[in-house]
Amino acid sequence: MPEPDCGEMGVIMKIGIIGTGIIAVTGHIPAYVELGHEIIAVADIAPGRAEKFSKEWRIPYFFEDYKELLSLTEIEAVSICVPTYLHEQVAVDAMNAGKHVFLEKPPAFDEAGIRHIYETAQKTGRILLVGSNTVYHNQYQIAKEFVDSGRLGEVYSVKINRTQRREIPGGWLARKDLSRGFAITEGVTHNLDCILFMLGEPKPVSVTCVTYNMFSNYVPETYKYPIDAVESQKEDKPKETEDGVVALITLEGGRTILVECFRASNAEKSYNIMLYGDKAGLKLDLKQIYWENKEGGLTLYEEPQHGVFTEAELEFKSGKRNHVNAISHFIDCVKRGEQTLSNGERAITIMKIIDAMFLSAEQHGRQVIL
C-alpha cells in the first residue's frame, strides 16, 4: 500500500499533550514541533512535572488537571500519553470535549475499554489514531506491499521473537493493578498491531498462552521509563508483571502467530518478526531497525527457480522511525476529516487477543476460543 500522506506543513494545528512521561517528551512533543504545529498546553498529575516541560519547550499553559487543558477551546487535538489504565477515561473525556485524539499504546486496559473509546469516536465524529506508531514506518509499509502483491504467496505463519537480558520495569509498569502486564501489554500489543496490519486484519480464532515472572526481585536495568520510576529511583516491592510470554494465536483460515517474548532472560539479545509464505519469506530485523537504529532491516528469502535459494537484504530508504510519520498522518486525517489507518477497529481485535492471552495464562495455558 502507498506510504501514508504526511500532510502539508502550511496548516498549523493547536495541540495539547496529556501526560508528560518519556514517550511524550521524547516522541510526541518533538514530532509536533518538527512538523511545525503549536503545542498550547501540557497536563500531568504529578506536581511540577507539567510546569517543568512547559518551560523546557516554551509551551504557554500547564495544568495538573487534564480537564483544564480540555477546556481550552483553541486546542483542536490532543496526544494522550498517560499510563494505560487511564486511557479509557481520558480519551473519552477528550473526544466529548471536542478534541481529536492520538492515543498512545497499548490502546486500553482491556477490550471493553478500547470499545468504549472507539464507540465514543464514532458518536462524536472525532478523529482517533490508536498506536502503535510503527505501522507508519517504511519497513512495515514495504512488508505489507509484499503481502498484498502476492510476492510472498500465502502467508501461513508469523513468528515474533524478542529476547532481552534485563529489561525490567519499575514504577506503575511493575504493578498488575495499573499496567496489567509488561511483556504482553508493553511488547506483544505493538507486534500484534503490525502483524495484523500486514496480514489485512484477519480475525483471531483461538489463543494459548503461558507467562513467566522469573526476575521479580531483580533491580531494573535502567530507570529510563516509566517516569515515576525515573523520578523515584527506587522500588517499593517486587515486580508483579510478567517478563516472559510464549503464545500460539490461531487466525481464520488456519494461519498462526507464534509469540516468544522474553524481556528479561539469560540468552542472546534478538528481536525480529518472520513472515512465512509458500512463495517467499520475509524477516523484519527489529533489533537492527530499533535497537541499533540502522537503515534497512528487511531480508527476503525466495526460491526463484527450483532448487535455487536466494537471500536478499532489501535496499530502501528507511525514513524516520519515531512518531513523525504517525503524527503527520493523524494531523492530515484531521484536516481532511478522514479515518486514520489506526482508527480503533484493529485495536479492538488486538485487545480481544490480549484478554485471551491473560485468561489462558491464568489457566496455565488452556486454549481460549474467541
Buried (B, 14 or more C-beta within 10 A) or exposed (E): EEBBEBBEEEEEBBBBBBBBBBBBBBBBBBBBBBBEBBBBBBBBBBEEBBBBBBEEBEBEBBBBEBEEBBEBEEBBBBBBBBBBBBBBBBBBBBBEBEBBBBBBBBBBBBBEBBBBBBEBBBEBEBBBBBBBBBBBBBBBBBBBBBBEEEBBBEBBBBBBBBBBBBBBBBBBBBBBEBBBBBBBBBBBBBBBBBBBBBBEEBEBBBBBBBBBBEBBEBEBBEBBBBBBBBEEEEBEEEBBBBBBBBBBBBBEEEBBBBBBBBBBBEEEEBBBBBBBBEEBBBBBBBBBBBEEEEEBBBBBBBEEEEEEEEEEEBEEEBBBBBBBBBBBBBBBBBBEEEBBBBBBBBBBBBBBBBBBBBEBBEEEBEEBEB
